[in-house]
């Protein structure tokens, strides 16, 4: 709980009563490595804070080689299929723990109660929305403005730990190239 408190207090002061009410609604979930914890067409019922681990956001396909990875979430970040969460409509993508992942989660109904009762709820909602927007915006800008090699270099400059925990097939999908093209890029850079 200290991680999420430290993260939120970087942005705003949280009263003791708000903090107690908010934390009473949080549930710690440990997701085993490689587990899909939100499947295609399920309704997202949680906003979660990643205490540890790595989560992949992706669009599944019949052929797993054709899946589209469009995001990752790491320690001290919020994660959700936020569009599904907001609309309470089925998700068009999946969330998968790439490593054993510990989440602090709040349900849709509990977050509505936090919104009504506290100041912190609106902060969490806004932070989640902002983070997910920035991820989407950054990825779109990379795909439109950078070469595949530049996208690869940028990803590892920003998140050097990726190479250790994320399979290359997911990284190639994320930067918008085939696994073979990524292999050629990596050879050129060595």
C-alpha positions as CSV (number, residue, x, y, z in Angstrom):
1,X,0.0,0.0,0.0
2,X,2.9,2.3,0.6
3,X,3.9,2.2,-3.1
4,X,0.6,3.5,-4.3
5,X,0.4,6.1,-1.5
6,X,3.9,7.4,-2.4
7,X,2.9,7.5,-6.1
8,X,-0.4,9.4,-5.4
9,X,1.2,11.8,-2.9
10,X,3.6,13.0,-5.6
11,X,0.6,14.6,-7.2
12,X,-1.7,15.5,-4.3
13,X,-2.0,15.5,-0.5
14,X,-4.4,12.7,0.6
15,X,-6.4,13.1,3.8
16,X,-6.3,10.2,6.3
17,X,-10.0,9.6,6.0
18,X,-9.8,9.5,2.1
19,X,-6.9,7.2,2.3
20,X,-8.6,4.8,4.7
21,X,-11.8,4.7,2.7
22,X,-9.8,4.2,-0.6
23,X,-7.6,1.5,0.8
24,X,-10.5,-0.3,2.3
25,X,-11.7,-0.8,-1.3
26,X,-8.4,-2.1,-2.7
27,X,-7.8,-5.8,-3.3
28,X,-4.3,-7.2,-3.8
29,X,-4.2,-9.7,-6.7
30,X,-1.2,-11.8,-7.6
31,X,-1.3,-12.9,-11.2
32,X,0.9,-15.8,-12.3
33,X,3.4,-15.4,-15.1
34,X,1.8,-15.7,-18.6
35,X,-1.8,-15.5,-17.3
36,X,-4.4,-13.6,-19.3
37,X,-6.4,-11.8,-16.6
38,X,-8.7,-9.9,-18.9
39,X,-9.9,-11.9,-21.9
40,X,-11.3,-10.6,-25.2
41,X,-15.0,-9.7,-24.8
42,X,-14.9,-9.6,-21.0
43,X,-16.0,-6.4,-19.3
44,X,-13.1,-4.7,-17.5
45,X,-14.2,-4.3,-13.9
46,X,-10.9,-3.1,-12.4
47,X,-8.5,-0.2,-12.4
48,X,-5.2,-1.6,-11.0
49,X,-1.9,-0.3,-9.7
50,X,1.1,-2.4,-10.6
51,X,3.1,-3.1,-7.4
52,X,5.4,-5.4,-9.3
53,X,5.6,-7.2,-12.6
54,X,4.9,-6.4,-16.3
55,X,1.6,-6.4,-18.1
56,X,1.0,-6.6,-21.8
57,X,-2.0,-5.1,-23.6
58,X,-2.7,-6.8,-26.9
59,X,-5.2,-7.7,-29.6
60,X,-5.4,-11.5,-29.9
61,X,-5.6,-13.3,-33.2
62,X,-6.3,-16.9,-34.1
63,X,-2.7,-17.2,-35.1
64,X,-0.7,-16.0,-32.1
65,X,2.1,-14.8,-34.4
66,X,-0.3,-12.2,-35.8
67,X,-1.3,-10.7,-32.3
68,X,-0.8,-6.9,-32.0
69,X,0.9,-5.8,-28.8
70,X,0.1,-2.1,-28.3
71,X,1.2,-1.4,-24.7
72,X,3.0,-2.5,-21.6
73,X,2.5,-1.5,-18.0
74,X,5.2,-1.7,-15.3
75,X,5.7,-1.3,-11.6
76,X,4.2,1.9,-10.2
77,X,1.8,2.4,-13.1
78,X,-1.9,2.0,-13.4
79,X,-3.4,-0.6,-15.8
80,X,-6.9,-1.2,-17.1
81,X,-8.7,-1.9,-20.3
82,X,-9.9,1.6,-19.6
83,X,-12.3,2.0,-22.5
84,X,-14.2,-1.2,-21.4
85,X,-14.0,0.0,-17.7
86,X,-15.6,3.4,-18.5
87,X,-18.3,2.0,-20.8
88,X,-18.8,-1.3,-19.1
89,X,-18.8,-2.8,-22.6
90,X,-16.8,-5.9,-23.6
91,X,-13.1,-5.4,-24.2
92,X,-11.6,-5.7,-27.7
93,X,-8.2,-6.6,-26.3
94,X,-6.6,-8.6,-23.5
95,X,-4.4,-8.0,-20.5
96,X,-1.6,-10.6,-19.8
97,X,0.9,-10.8,-17.0
98,X,4.3,-11.4,-18.6
99,X,5.9,-11.9,-15.2
100,X,4.4,-12.8,-11.9
101,X,2.5,-9.5,-11.3
102,X,1.1,-8.0,-8.1
103,X,-1.8,-5.6,-8.5
104,X,-3.8,-3.4,-6.2
105,X,-7.2,-3.3,-7.8
106,X,-10.4,-1.4,-7.3
107,X,-13.7,-2.5,-8.9
108,X,-15.9,-0.2,-11.0
109,X,-18.6,-0.1,-8.2
110,X,-16.1,0.6,-5.5
111,X,-14.5,3.4,-7.5
112,X,-17.9,5.0,-8.0
113,X,-18.3,4.9,-4.2
114,X,-14.8,6.4,-3.8
115,X,-15.7,9.2,-6.3
116,X,-18.8,10.1,-4.3
117,X,-17.2,9.9,-0.9
118,X,-13.6,11.2,-1.4
119,X,-11.4,13.7,-3.3
120,X,-8.8,10.9,-4.1
121,X,-11.2,9.0,-6.4
122,X,-11.3,11.8,-9.0
123,X,-7.5,11.9,-8.8
124,X,-7.1,8.2,-9.5
125,X,-9.6,8.4,-12.4
126,X,-7.8,11.3,-13.9
127,X,-4.3,9.8,-13.5
128,X,-5.4,6.6,-15.1
129,X,-7.1,8.4,-18.0
130,X,-4.0,10.6,-18.5
131,X,-1.6,7.7,-18.4
132,X,-3.5,5.6,-20.9
133,X,-3.9,8.6,-23.2
134,X,-0.2,9.4,-23.1
135,X,0.7,5.8,-23.8
136,X,-1.6,5.7,-26.8
137,X,-0.4,9.1,-28.1
138,X,3.3,8.3,-27.7
139,X,2.9,5.0,-29.6
140,X,1.0,6.7,-32.4
141,X,3.7,9.4,-32.7
142,X,6.4,6.8,-32.8
143,X,4.7,4.7,-35.5
144,X,4.1,7.8,-37.6
145,X,7.4,9.7,-37.1
146,X,10.1,7.2,-36.5
147,X,11.7,4.4,-38.5
148,X,11.5,0.9,-37.1
149,X,15.1,1.1,-36.0
150,X,14.5,4.4,-34.2
151,X,11.4,3.0,-32.5
152,X,13.4,0.0,-31.3
153,X,16.2,2.3,-29.9
154,X,13.7,4.6,-28.3
155,X,11.9,1.7,-26.5
156,X,15.2,0.5,-25.0
157,X,16.4,4.0,-24.1
158,X,13.2,4.6,-22.2
159,X,12.8,1.1,-20.7
160,X,16.1,-0.8,-20.8
161,X,14.7,-3.6,-18.7
162,X,12.3,-4.6,-21.5
163,X,14.9,-6.8,-23.2
164,X,15.2,-8.9,-20.1
165,X,11.5,-9.6,-19.4
166,X,9.6,-9.2,-22.7
167,X,9.9,-11.7,-25.5
168,X,11.1,-10.2,-28.7
169,X,8.0,-11.3,-30.6
170,X,6.0,-8.9,-28.4
171,X,8.5,-6.1,-28.8
172,X,8.5,-6.5,-32.6
173,X,4.7,-6.3,-32.6
174,X,4.8,-3.2,-30.3
175,X,7.2,-1.3,-32.6
176,X,5.2,-2.4,-35.7
177,X,7.6,-4.8,-37.4
178,X,7.9,-8.5,-38.0
179,X,10.1,-10.7,-35.8
180,X,12.4,-11.1,-38.8
181,X,12.7,-7.3,-39.4
182,X,13.5,-6.9,-35.7
183,X,16.2,-9.5,-35.9
184,X,17.8,-7.7,-38.8
185,X,17.6,-4.4,-36.9
186,X,19.3,-5.9,-33.9
187,X,22.1,-7.5,-36.0
188,X,22.7,-4.1,-37.6
189,X,23.0,-2.4,-34.2
190,X,25.4,-4.9,-32.9
